[in-house]
Amino acid sequence: MQLTAAQTIVWYSGFALELLVCFFAIRRKLFREFPIFTAYLFLVSARSALVFALYHASGYASWTAFYFYWLTQALQLCMRAAAIGEMAWVVSRPYPGFRVLLKWVMPAIALALLLRAGFCGGSQDGVLAGFCGHRGTRAGVDRRAGALRLLGA
């Protein structure tokens, strides 16, 4: 499956903009204050180029492209979370009281989001449907109650 000319132009222009952001990050020496964020910028650019090359070589429907896309998406998600944490930590430098709050609240929010994603990610078959905001059966309510007991709620 090949890209049309318009799709190729959009892909190239997006990649050019990603490289431009990386250029400005190096030019302004952003890597000194935000090394994780700068690494994230380069990861996004590298991933974009590699995914484009892989799609061009083996097509969208290949298993190689599928697994490469989702594994690099997971890596990019972890780097994005680390970059957000780094920015919050650096920006809160003048506020030590806020840093204490960040130290405990940010990981708690991340854990809550991961648990929510874990419970609701594969709920297309109705498992934990009530917990994910859908109307569930009696079995779904029982599973939700068990999951909440595990969480200590």
Secondary structure, 3 states (H helix, E strand, C coil): CCCCHHHHHHHHHHHHHHHHHHHHHHHCCHHHHCHHHHHHHHHHHHHHHHHHHHHHHHCCCCHHHHHHHHHHHHHHHHHHHHHHHHHHHHHCCCCHHHHHHHHHHHHHHHHHHHHHHHHHCCHHHCCCCCCCCCCCCHHHHHHHHHHHHHHCC
